[in-house]
Amino acid sequence: MLRRIWKDEGGQAMVEYGLIIALIAIAVIIAVTAIGTNLNTVFNAIKDKLTVSSS
């Protein structure tokens, strides 16, 4: 029985899939945060130009 448990790799595969999904999720969060920061900068620049031209 102990040998069967020792050789069972089904749970190991699930852990590996979980780690891969976690790494992908972290990469997506970092990318979205970076894009959001850049978009905020662009919109603030547009707002500033519109404010200056309307004054």
PDBQT receptor file of N, H, CA, C and O in Angstrom, charges set to zero:
ATOM      1  N   MET A   1       0.830  -1.191   0.000  1.00  0.00    +0.000 N 
ATOM      2  CA  MET A   1       0.000   0.000   0.000  1.00  0.00    +0.000 C 
ATOM      3  C   MET A   1       0.871   1.250   0.000  1.00  0.00    +0.000 C 
ATOM      4  O   MET A   1       0.570   2.219  -0.697  1.00  0.00    +0.000 OA
ATOM      5  N   LEU A   2       1.938   1.232   0.771  1.00  0.00    +0.000 N 
ATOM      6  H   LEU A   2       2.182   0.445   1.337  1.00  0.00    +0.000 HD
ATOM      7  CA  LEU A   2       2.816   2.397   0.839  1.00  0.00    +0.000 C 
ATOM      8  C   LEU A   2       3.504   2.646  -0.497  1.00  0.00    +0.000 C 
ATOM      9  O   LEU A   2       3.714   3.794  -0.888  1.00  0.00    +0.000 OA
ATOM     10  N   ARG A   3       3.856   1.565  -1.198  1.00  0.00    +0.000 N 
ATOM     11  H   ARG A   3       3.685   0.632  -0.880  1.00  0.00    +0.000 HD
ATOM     12  CA  ARG A   3       4.485   1.711  -2.521  1.00  0.00    +0.000 C 
ATOM     13  C   ARG A   3       3.520   2.351  -3.513  1.00  0.00    +0.000 C 
ATOM     14  O   ARG A   3       3.913   3.188  -4.326  1.00  0.00    +0.000 OA
ATOM     15  N   ARG A   4       2.271   1.954  -3.438  1.00  0.00    +0.000 N 
ATOM     16  H   ARG A   4       1.952   1.274  -2.778  1.00  0.00    +0.000 HD
ATOM     17  CA  ARG A   4       1.274   2.513  -4.350  1.00  0.00    +0.000 C 
ATOM     18  C   ARG A   4       1.105   4.008  -4.101  1.00  0.00    +0.000 C 
ATOM     19  O   ARG A   4       1.014   4.787  -5.051  1.00  0.00    +0.000 OA
ATOM     20  N   ILE A   5       1.064   4.406  -2.866  1.00  0.00    +0.000 N 
ATOM     21  H   ILE A   5       1.138   3.774  -2.095  1.00  0.00    +0.000 HD
ATOM     22  CA  ILE A   5       0.947   5.825  -2.526  1.00  0.00    +0.000 C 
ATOM     23  C   ILE A   5       2.198   6.575  -2.964  1.00  0.00    +0.000 C 
ATOM     24  O   ILE A   5       2.104   7.692  -3.473  1.00  0.00    +0.000 OA
ATOM     25  N   TRP A   6       3.353   5.979  -2.772  1.00  0.00    +0.000 N 
ATOM     26  H   TRP A   6       3.429   5.072  -2.359  1.00  0.00    +0.000 HD
ATOM     27  CA  TRP A   6       4.626   6.626  -3.118  1.00  0.00    +0.000 C 
ATOM     28  C   TRP A   6       4.739   6.853  -4.621  1.00  0.00    +0.000 C 
ATOM     29  O   TRP A   6       5.281   7.868  -5.058  1.00  0.00    +0.000 OA
ATOM     30  N   LYS A   7       4.217   5.891  -5.432  1.00  0.00    +0.000 N 
ATOM     31  H   LYS A   7       3.777   5.066  -5.077  1.00  0.00    +0.000 HD
ATOM     32  CA  LYS A   7       4.339   5.989  -6.887  1.00  0.00    +0.000 C 
ATOM     33  C   LYS A   7       3.196   6.761  -7.527  1.00  0.00    +0.000 C 
ATOM     34  O   LYS A   7       3.274   7.074  -8.715  1.00  0.00    +0.000 OA
ATOM     35  N   ASP A   8       2.159   7.076  -6.805  1.00  0.00    +0.000 N 
ATOM     36  H   ASP A   8       2.096   6.822  -5.840  1.00  0.00    +0.000 HD
ATOM     37  CA  ASP A   8       1.024   7.813  -7.358  1.00  0.00    +0.000 C 
ATOM     38  C   ASP A   8       1.446   9.248  -7.649  1.00  0.00    +0.000 C 
ATOM     39  O   ASP A   8       1.842   9.984  -6.745  1.00  0.00    +0.000 OA
ATOM     40  N   GLU A   9       1.360   9.639  -8.915  1.00  0.00    +0.000 N 
ATOM     41  H   GLU A   9       1.038   9.041  -9.650  1.00  0.00    +0.000 HD
ATOM     42  CA  GLU A   9       1.785  10.981  -9.316  1.00  0.00    +0.000 C 
ATOM     43  C   GLU A   9       0.610  11.858  -9.730  1.00  0.00    +0.000 C 
ATOM     44  O   GLU A   9       0.816  12.950 -10.259  1.00  0.00    +0.000 OA
ATOM     45  N   GLY A  10      -0.595  11.409  -9.504  1.00  0.00    +0.000 N 
ATOM     46  H   GLY A  10      -0.763  10.521  -9.074  1.00  0.00    +0.000 HD
ATOM     47  CA  GLY A  10      -1.770  12.189  -9.888  1.00  0.00    +0.000 C 
ATOM     48  C   GLY A  10      -1.859  13.506  -9.146  1.00  0.00    +0.000 C 
ATOM     49  O   GLY A  10      -2.155  14.538  -9.748  1.00  0.00    +0.000 OA
ATOM     50  N   GLY A  11      -1.611  13.485  -7.871  1.00  0.00    +0.000 N 
ATOM     51  H   GLY A  11      -1.370  12.647  -7.382  1.00  0.00    +0.000 HD
ATOM     52  CA  GLY A  11      -1.641  14.714  -7.088  1.00  0.00    +0.000 C 
ATOM     53  C   GLY A  11      -0.513  15.653  -7.453  1.00  0.00    +0.000 C 
ATOM     54  O   GLY A  11      -0.670  16.873  -7.403  1.00  0.00    +0.000 OA
ATOM     55  N   GLN A  12       0.613  15.094  -7.817  1.00  0.00    +0.000 N 
ATOM     56  H   GLN A  12       0.741  14.103  -7.857  1.00  0.00    +0.000 HD
ATOM     57  CA  GLN A  12       1.759  15.903  -8.206  1.00  0.00    +0.000 C 
ATOM     58  C   GLN A  12       1.430  16.711  -9.458  1.00  0.00    +0.000 C 
ATOM     59  O   GLN A  12       1.789  17.886  -9.544  1.00  0.00    +0.000 OA
ATOM     60  N   ALA A  13       0.762  16.109 -10.414  1.00  0.00    +0.000 N 
ATOM     61  H   ALA A  13       0.470  15.155 -10.344  1.00  0.00    +0.000 HD
ATOM     62  CA  ALA A  13       0.394  16.812 -11.640  1.00  0.00    +0.000 C 
ATOM     63  C   ALA A  13      -0.556  17.962 -11.331  1.00  0.00    +0.000 C 
ATOM     64  O   ALA A  13      -0.437  19.041 -11.912  1.00  0.00    +0.000 OA
ATOM     65  N   MET A  14      -1.486  17.739 -10.428  1.00  0.00    +0.000 N 
ATOM     66  H   MET A  14      -1.582  16.863  -9.956  1.00  0.00    +0.000 HD
ATOM     67  CA  MET A  14      -2.424  18.800 -10.069  1.00  0.00    +0.000 C 
ATOM     68  C   MET A  14      -1.703  19.969  -9.412  1.00  0.00    +0.000 C 
ATOM     69  O   MET A  14      -2.041  21.125  -9.667  1.00  0.00    +0.000 OA
ATOM     70  N   VAL A  15      -0.724  19.685  -8.580  1.00  0.00    +0.000 N 
ATOM     71  H   VAL A  15      -0.450  18.746  -8.374  1.00  0.00    +0.000 HD
ATOM     72  CA  VAL A  15       0.056  20.747  -7.947  1.00  0.00    +0.000 C 
ATOM     73  C   VAL A  15       0.822  21.526  -9.004  1.00  0.00    +0.000 C 
ATOM     74  O   VAL A  15       0.893  22.754  -8.943  1.00  0.00    +0.000 OA
ATOM     75  N   GLU A  16       1.395  20.818  -9.973  1.00  0.00    +0.000 N 
ATOM     76  H   GLU A  16       1.337  19.821 -10.022  1.00  0.00    +0.000 HD
ATOM     77  CA  GLU A  16       2.132  21.494 -11.042  1.00  0.00    +0.000 C 
ATOM     78  C   GLU A  16       1.203  22.384 -11.859  1.00  0.00    +0.000 C 
ATOM     79  O   GLU A  16       1.565  23.513 -12.189  1.00  0.00    +0.000 OA
ATOM     80  N   TYR A  17       0.018  21.897 -12.187  1.00  0.00    +0.000 N 
ATOM     81  H   TYR A  17      -0.276  20.980 -11.918  1.00  0.00    +0.000 HD
ATOM     82  CA  TYR A  17      -0.944  22.721 -12.916  1.00  0.00    +0.000 C 
ATOM     83  C   TYR A  17      -1.343  23.942 -12.094  1.00  0.00    +0.000 C 
ATOM     84  O   TYR A  17      -1.480  25.040 -12.634  1.00  0.00    +0.000 OA
ATOM     85  N   GLY A  18      -1.526  23.754 -10.811  1.00  0.00    +0.000 N 
ATOM     86  H   GLY A  18      -1.415  22.862 -10.373  1.00  0.00    +0.000 HD
ATOM     87  CA  GLY A  18      -1.862  24.878  -9.944  1.00  0.00    +0.000 C 
ATOM     88  C   GLY A  18      -0.767  25.928  -9.918  1.00  0.00    +0.000 C 
ATOM     89  O   GLY A  18      -1.050  27.126  -9.950  1.00  0.00    +0.000 OA
ATOM     90  N   LEU A  19       0.480  25.487  -9.860  1.00  0.00    +0.000 N 
ATOM     91  H   LEU A  19       0.710  24.514  -9.834  1.00  0.00    +0.000 HD
ATOM     92  CA  LEU A  19       1.597  26.432  -9.876  1.00  0.00    +0.000 C 
ATOM     93  C   LEU A  19       1.682  27.177 -11.202  1.00  0.00    +0.000 C 
ATOM     94  O   LEU A  19       1.947  28.379 -11.224  1.00  0.00    +0.000 OA
ATOM     95  N   ILE A  20       1.461  26.476 -12.299  1.00  0.00    +0.000 N 
ATOM     96  H   ILE A  20       1.247  25.499 -12.281  1.00  0.00    +0.000 HD
ATOM     97  CA  ILE A  20       1.484  27.128 -13.611  1.00  0.00    +0.000 C 
ATOM     98  C   ILE A  20       0.378  28.170 -13.706  1.00  0.00    +0.000 C 
ATOM     99  O   ILE A  20       0.607  29.279 -14.187  1.00  0.00    +0.000 OA
ATOM    100  N   ILE A  21      -0.811  27.820 -13.251  1.00  0.00    +0.000 N 
ATOM    101  H   ILE A  21      -0.997  26.919 -12.860  1.00  0.00    +0.000 HD
ATOM    102  CA  ILE A  21      -1.928  28.767 -13.282  1.00  0.00    +0.000 C 
ATOM    103  C   ILE A  21      -1.635  29.969 -12.397  1.00  0.00    +0.000 C 
ATOM    104  O   ILE A  21      -1.957  31.099 -12.765  1.00  0.00    +0.000 OA
ATOM    105  N   ALA A  22      -1.033  29.744 -11.241  1.00  0.00    +0.000 N 
ATOM    106  H   ALA A  22      -0.771  28.827 -10.942  1.00  0.00    +0.000 HD
ATOM    107  CA  ALA A  22      -0.686  30.850 -10.347  1.00  0.00    +0.000 C 
ATOM    108  C   ALA A  22       0.339  31.775 -10.997  1.00  0.00    +0.000 C 
ATOM    109  O   ALA A  22       0.221  32.995 -10.892  1.00  0.00    +0.000 OA
ATOM    110  N   LEU A  23       1.340  31.213 -11.664  1.00  0.00    +0.000 N 
ATOM    111  H   LEU A  23       1.436  30.221 -11.749  1.00  0.00    +0.000 HD
ATOM    112  CA  LEU A  23       2.341  32.043 -12.339  1.00  0.00    +0.000 C 
ATOM    113  C   LEU A  23       1.725  32.847 -13.477  1.00  0.00    +0.000 C 
ATOM    114  O   LEU A  23       2.067  34.014 -13.668  1.00  0.00    +0.000 OA
ATOM    115  N   ILE A  24       0.823  32.234 -14.231  1.00  0.00    +0.000 N 
ATOM    116  H   ILE A  24       0.545  31.286 -14.076  1.00  0.00    +0.000 HD
ATOM    117  CA  ILE A  24       0.143  32.958 -15.308  1.00  0.00    +0.000 C 
ATOM    118  C   ILE A  24      -0.707  34.083 -14.731  1.00  0.00    +0.000 C 
ATOM    119  O   ILE A  24      -0.729  35.185 -15.278  1.00  0.00    +0.000 OA
ATOM    120  N   ALA A  25      -1.404  33.818 -13.637  1.00  0.00    +0.000 N 
ATOM    121  H   ALA A  25      -1.387  32.923 -13.192  1.00  0.00    +0.000 HD
ATOM    122  CA  ALA A  25      -2.231  34.846 -13.007  1.00  0.00    +0.000 C 
ATOM    123  C   ALA A  25      -1.381  36.010 -12.522  1.00  0.00    +0.000 C 
ATOM    124  O   ALA A  25      -1.773  37.167 -12.677  1.00  0.00    +0.000 OA
ATOM    125  N   ILE A  26      -0.232  35.725 -11.942  1.00  0.00    +0.000 N 
ATOM    126  H   ILE A  26       0.087  34.785 -11.816  1.00  0.00    +0.000 HD
ATOM    127  CA  ILE A  26       0.664  36.789 -11.477  1.00  0.00    +0.000 C 
ATOM    128  C   ILE A  26       1.155  37.616 -12.662  1.00  0.00    +0.000 C 
ATOM    129  O   ILE A  26       1.216  38.843 -12.576  1.00  0.00    +0.000 OA
ATOM    130  N   ALA A  27       1.505  36.957 -13.767  1.00  0.00    +0.000 N 
ATOM    131  H   ALA A  27       1.455  35.961 -13.837  1.00  0.00    +0.000 HD
ATOM    132  CA  ALA A  27       1.965  37.674 -14.957  1.00  0.00    +0.000 C 
ATOM    133  C   ALA A  27       0.864  38.571 -15.513  1.00  0.00    +0.000 C 
ATOM    134  O   ALA A  27       1.133  39.698 -15.928  1.00  0.00    +0.000 OA
ATOM    135  N   VAL A  28      -0.363  38.083 -15.523  1.00  0.00    +0.000 N 
ATOM    136  H   VAL A  28      -0.581  37.167 -15.186  1.00  0.00    +0.000 HD
ATOM    137  CA  VAL A  28      -1.488  38.882 -16.018  1.00  0.00    +0.000 C 
ATOM    138  C   VAL A  28      -1.728  40.085 -15.116  1.00  0.00    +0.000 C 
ATOM    139  O   VAL A  28      -1.970  41.186 -15.609  1.00  0.00    +0.000 OA
ATOM    140  N   ILE A  29      -1.666  39.893 -13.816  1.00  0.00    +0.000 N 
ATOM    141  H   ILE A  29      -1.469  38.998 -13.415  1.00  0.00    +0.000 HD
ATOM    142  CA  ILE A  29      -1.866  41.000 -12.879  1.00  0.00    +0.000 C 
ATOM    143  C   ILE A  29      -0.795  42.063 -13.070  1.00  0.00    +0.000 C 
ATOM    144  O   ILE A  29      -1.101  43.256 -13.074  1.00  0.00    +0.000 OA
ATOM    145  N   ILE A  30       0.451  41.648 -13.229  1.00  0.00    +0.000 N 
ATOM    146  H   ILE A  30       0.699  40.679 -13.227  1.00  0.00    +0.000 HD
ATOM    147  CA  ILE A  30       1.543  42.602 -13.440  1.00  0.00    +0.000 C 
ATOM    148  C   ILE A  30       1.340  43.354 -14.753  1.00  0.00    +0.000 C 
ATOM    149  O   ILE A  30       1.533  44.568 -14.802  1.00  0.00    +0.000 OA
ATOM    150  N   ALA A  31       0.954  42.651 -15.816  1.00  0.00    +0.000 N 
ATOM    151  H   ALA A  31       0.797  41.664 -15.776  1.00  0.00    +0.000 HD
ATOM    152  CA  ALA A  31       0.744  43.293 -17.114  1.00  0.00    +0.000 C 
ATOM    153  C   ALA A  31      -0.408  44.292 -17.058  1.00  0.00    +0.000 C 
ATOM    154  O   ALA A  31      -0.290  45.402 -17.577  1.00  0.00    +0.000 OA
ATOM    155  N   VAL A  32      -1.505  43.912 -16.440  1.00  0.00    +0.000 N 
ATOM    156  H   VAL A  32      -1.601  43.010 -16.018  1.00  0.00    +0.000 HD
ATOM    157  CA  VAL A  32      -2.658  44.809 -16.350  1.00  0.00    +0.000 C 
ATOM    158  C   VAL A  32      -2.318  46.035 -15.512  1.00  0.00    +0.000 C 
ATOM    159  O   VAL A  32      -2.736  47.145 -15.843  1.00  0.00    +0.000 OA
ATOM    160  N   THR A  33      -1.574  45.851 -14.445  1.00  0.00    +0.000 N 
ATOM    161  H   THR A  33      -1.235  44.949 -14.176  1.00  0.00    +0.000 HD
ATOM    162  CA  THR A  33      -1.163  46.983 -13.615  1.00  0.00    +0.000 C 
ATOM    163  C   THR A  33      -0.275  47.934 -14.402  1.00  0.00    +0.000 C 
ATOM    164  O   THR A  33      -0.450  49.150 -14.320  1.00  0.00    +0.000 OA
ATOM    165  N   ALA A  34       0.674  47.402 -15.162  1.00  0.00    +0.000 N 
ATOM    166  H   ALA A  34       0.816  46.414 -15.229  1.00  0.00    +0.000 HD
ATOM    167  CA  ALA A  34       1.569  48.247 -15.955  1.00  0.00    +0.000 C 
ATOM    168  C   ALA A  34       0.800  48.995 -17.035  1.00  0.00    +0.000 C 
ATOM    169  O   ALA A  34       1.030  50.185 -17.250  1.00  0.00    +0.000 OA
ATOM    170  N   ILE A  35      -0.109  48.310 -17.713  1.00  0.00    +0.000 N 
ATOM    171  H   ILE A  35      -0.296  47.343 -17.539  1.00  0.00    +0.000 HD
ATOM    172  CA  ILE A  35      -0.905  48.956 -18.759  1.00  0.00    +0.000 C 
ATOM    173  C   ILE A  35      -1.810  50.016 -18.146  1.00  0.00    +0.000 C 
ATOM    174  O   ILE A  35      -1.970  51.096 -18.715  1.00  0.00    +0.000 OA
ATOM    175  N   GLY A  36      -2.397  49.725 -17.007  1.00  0.00    +0.000 N 
ATOM    176  H   GLY A  36      -2.267  48.847 -16.545  1.00  0.00    +0.000 HD
ATOM    177  CA  GLY A  36      -3.260  50.695 -16.336  1.00  0.00    +0.000 C 
ATOM    178  C   GLY A  36      -2.509  51.947 -15.941  1.00  0.00    +0.000 C 
ATOM    179  O   GLY A  36      -3.035  53.052 -16.076  1.00  0.00    +0.000 OA
ATOM    180  N   THR A  37      -1.289  51.796 -15.457  1.00  0.00    +0.000 N 
ATOM    181  H   THR A  37      -0.862  50.898 -15.347  1.00  0.00    +0.000 HD
ATOM    182  CA  THR A  37      -0.474  52.951 -15.083  1.00  0.00    +0.000 C 
ATOM    183  C   THR A  37      -0.146  53.782 -16.315  1.00  0.00    +0.000 C 
ATOM    184  O   THR A  37      -0.216  55.010 -16.273  1.00  0.00    +0.000 OA
ATOM    185  N   ASN A  38       0.212  53.119 -17.416  1.00  0.00    +0.000 N 
ATOM    186  H   ASN A  38       0.269  52.122 -17.450  1.00  0.00    +0.000 HD
ATOM    187  CA  ASN A  38       0.520  53.842 -18.647  1.00  0.00    +0.000 C 
ATOM    188  C   ASN A  38      -0.709  54.556 -19.193  1.00  0.00    +0.000 C 
ATOM    189  O   ASN A  38      -0.605  55.693 -19.652  1.00  0.00    +0.000 OA
ATOM    190  N   LEU A  39      -1.863  53.915 -19.153  1.00  0.00    +0.000 N 
ATOM    191  H   LEU A  39      -1.948  52.990 -18.781  1.00  0.00    +0.000 HD
ATOM    192  CA  LEU A  39      -3.088  54.557 -19.623  1.00  0.00    +0.000 C 
ATOM    193  C   LEU A  39      -3.443  55.758 -18.762  1.00  0.00    +0.000 C 
ATOM    194  O   LEU A  39      -3.899  56.778 -19.279  1.00  0.00    +0.000 OA
ATOM    195  N   ASN A  40      -3.241  55.649 -17.478  1.00  0.00    +0.000 N 
ATOM    196  H   ASN A  40      -2.870  54.820 -17.059  1.00  0.00    +0.000 HD
ATOM    197  CA  ASN A  40      -3.507  56.768 -16.584  1.00  0.00    +0.000 C 
ATOM    198  C   ASN A  40      -2.618  57.952 -16.942  1.00  0.00    +0.000 C 
ATOM    199  O   ASN A  40      -3.080  59.093 -16.945  1.00  0.00    +0.000 OA
ATOM    200  N   THR A  41      -1.353  57.696 -17.244  1.00  0.00    +0.000 N 
ATOM    201  H   THR A  41      -0.977  56.769 -17.242  1.00  0.00    +0.000 HD
ATOM    202  CA  THR A  41      -0.427  58.753 -17.642  1.00  0.00    +0.000 C 
ATOM    203  C   THR A  41      -0.882  59.403 -18.944  1.00  0.00    +0.000 C 
ATOM    204  O   THR A  41      -0.852  60.628 -19.065  1.00  0.00    +0.000 OA
ATOM    205  N   VAL A  42      -1.295  58.612 -19.905  1.00  0.00    +0.000 N 
ATOM    206  H   VAL A  42      -1.319  57.617 -19.807  1.00  0.00    +0.000 HD
ATOM    207  CA  VAL A  42      -1.754  59.145 -21.194  1.00  0.00    +0.000 C 
ATOM    208  C   VAL A  42      -3.001  59.999 -21.007  1.00  0.00    +0.000 C 
ATOM    209  O   VAL A  42      -3.077  61.099 -21.556  1.00  0.00    +0.000 OA
ATOM    210  N   PHE A  43      -3.963  59.525 -20.256  1.00  0.00    +0.000 N 
ATOM    211  H   PHE A  43      -3.901  58.632 -19.810  1.00  0.00    +0.000 HD
ATOM    212  CA  PHE A  43      -5.190  60.286 -20.055  1.00  0.00    +0.000 C 
ATOM    213  C   PHE A  43      -4.933  61.570 -19.272  1.00  0.00    +0.000 C 
ATOM    214  O   PHE A  43      -5.567  62.590 -19.539  1.00  0.00    +0.000 OA
ATOM    215  N   ASN A  44      -4.024  61.534 -18.320  1.00  0.00    +0.000 N 
ATOM    216  H   ASN A  44      -3.509  60.705 -18.102  1.00  0.00    +0.000 HD
ATOM    217  CA  ASN A  44      -3.679  62.761 -17.603  1.00  0.00    +0.000 C 
ATOM    218  C   ASN A  44      -3.017  63.768 -18.530  1.00  0.00    +0.000 C 
ATOM    219  O   ASN A  44      -3.279  64.965 -18.416  1.00  0.00    +0.000 OA
ATOM    220  N   ALA A  45      -2.164  63.315 -19.447  1.00  0.00    +0.000 N 
ATOM    221  H   ALA A  45      -1.951  62.342 -19.540  1.00  0.00    +0.000 HD
ATOM    222  CA  ALA A  45      -1.534  64.218 -20.414  1.00  0.00    +0.000 C 
ATOM    223  C   ALA A  45      -2.587  64.835 -21.330  1.00  0.00    +0.000 C 
ATOM    224  O   ALA A  45      -2.526  66.028 -21.624  1.00  0.00    +0.000 OA
ATOM    225  N   ILE A  46      -3.539  64.044 -21.779  1.00  0.00    +0.000 N 
ATOM    226  H   ILE A  46      -3.589  63.074 -21.540  1.00  0.00    +0.000 HD
ATOM    227  CA  ILE A  46      -4.624  64.566 -22.623  1.00  0.00    +0.000 C 
ATOM    228  C   ILE A  46      -5.448  65.582 -21.853  1.00  0.00    +0.000 C 
ATOM    229  O   ILE A  46      -5.801  66.634 -22.385  1.00  0.00    +0.000 OA
ATOM    230  N   LYS A  47      -5.755  65.268 -20.603  1.00  0.00    +0.000 N 
ATOM    231  H   LYS A  47      -5.469  64.413 -20.171  1.00  0.00    +0.000 HD
ATOM    232  CA  LYS A  47      -6.534  66.187 -19.767  1.00  0.00    +0.000 C 
ATOM    233  C   LYS A  47      -5.801  67.505 -19.593  1.00  0.00    +0.000 C 
ATOM    234  O   LYS A  47      -6.409  68.572 -19.678  1.00  0.00    +0.000 OA
ATOM    235  N   ASP A  48      -4.494  67.438 -19.350  1.00  0.00    +0.000 N 
ATOM    236  H   ASP A  48      -4.000  66.572 -19.282  1.00  0.00    +0.000 HD
ATOM    237  CA  ASP A  48      -3.708  68.655 -19.165  1.00  0.00    +0.000 C 
ATOM    238  C   ASP A  48      -3.685  69.497 -20.435  1.00  0.00    +0.000 C 
ATOM    239  O   ASP A  48      -3.786  70.721 -20.356  1.00  0.00    +0.000 OA
ATOM    240  N   LYS A  49      -3.556  68.873 -21.600  1.00  0.00    +0.000 N 
ATOM    241  H   LYS A  49      -3.474  67.878 -21.664  1.00  0.00    +0.000 HD
ATOM    242  CA  LYS A  49      -3.548  69.613 -22.863  1.00  0.00    +0.000 C 
ATOM    243  C   LYS A  49      -4.907  70.245 -23.133  1.00  0.00    +0.000 C 
ATOM    244  O   LYS A  49      -4.982  71.370 -23.626  1.00  0.00    +0.000 OA
ATOM    245  N   LEU A  50      -5.977  69.531 -22.815  1.00  0.00    +0.000 N 
ATOM    246  H   LEU A  50      -5.916  68.617 -22.414  1.00  0.00    +0.000 HD
ATOM    247  CA  LEU A  50      -7.311  70.095 -23.005  1.00  0.00    +0.000 C 
ATOM    248  C   LEU A  50      -7.554  71.252 -22.047  1.00  0.00    +0.000 C 
ATOM    249  O   LEU A  50      -8.190  72.238 -22.421  1.00  0.00    +0.000 OA
ATOM    250  N   THR A  51      -7.066  71.149 -20.836  1.00  0.00    +0.000 N 
ATOM    251  H   THR A  51      -6.550  70.348 -20.533  1.00  0.00    +0.000 HD
ATOM    252  CA  THR A  51      -7.232  72.214 -19.851  1.00  0.00    +0.000 C 
ATOM    253  C   THR A  51      -6.470  73.461 -20.277  1.00  0.00    +0.000 C 
ATOM    254  O   THR A  51      -6.987  74.570 -20.146  1.00  0.00    +0.000 OA
ATOM    255  N   VAL A  52      -5.247  73.301 -20.786  1.00  0.00    +0.000 N 
ATOM    256  H   VAL A  52      -4.827  72.400 -20.893  1.00  0.00    +0.000 HD
ATOM    257  CA  VAL A  52      -4.429  74.437 -21.217  1.00  0.00    +0.000 C 
ATOM    258  C   VAL A  52      -5.049  75.095 -22.439  1.00  0.00    +0.000 C 
ATOM    259  O   VAL A  52      -5.087  76.323 -22.513  1.00  0.00    +0.000 OA
ATOM    260  N   SER A  53      -5.534  74.319 -23.397  1.00  0.00    +0.000 N 
ATOM    261  H   SER A  53      -5.503  73.321 -23.337  1.00  0.00    +0.000 HD
ATOM    262  CA  SER A  53      -6.080  74.898 -24.624  1.00  0.00    +0.000 C 
ATOM    263  C   SER A  53      -7.431  75.560 -24.396  1.00  0.00    +0.000 C 
ATOM    264  O   SER A  53      -7.802  76.447 -25.164  1.00  0.00    +0.000 OA
ATOM    265  N   SER A  54      -8.170  75.171 -23.387  1.00  0.00    +0.000 N 
ATOM    266  H   SER A  54      -7.868  74.450 -22.763  1.00  0.00    +0.000 HD
ATOM    267  CA  SER A  54      -9.466  75.789 -23.119  1.00  0.00    +0.000 C 
ATOM    268  C   SER A  54      -9.345  77.026 -22.241  1.00  0.00    +0.000 C 
ATOM    269  O   SER A  54     -10.321  77.761 -22.089  1.00  0.00    +0.000 OA
ATOM    270  N   SER A  55      -8.179  77.277 -21.660  1.00  0.00    +0.000 N 
ATOM    271  H   SER A  55      -7.386  76.680 -21.784  1.00  0.00    +0.000 HD
ATOM    272  CA  SER A  55      -7.994  78.445 -20.785  1.00  0.00    +0.000 C 
ATOM    273  C   SER A  55      -7.714  79.695 -21.564  1.00  0.00    +0.000 C 
ATOM    274  O   SER A  55      -7.535  80.762 -20.976  1.00  0.00    +0.000 OA
TER     275      SER A  55
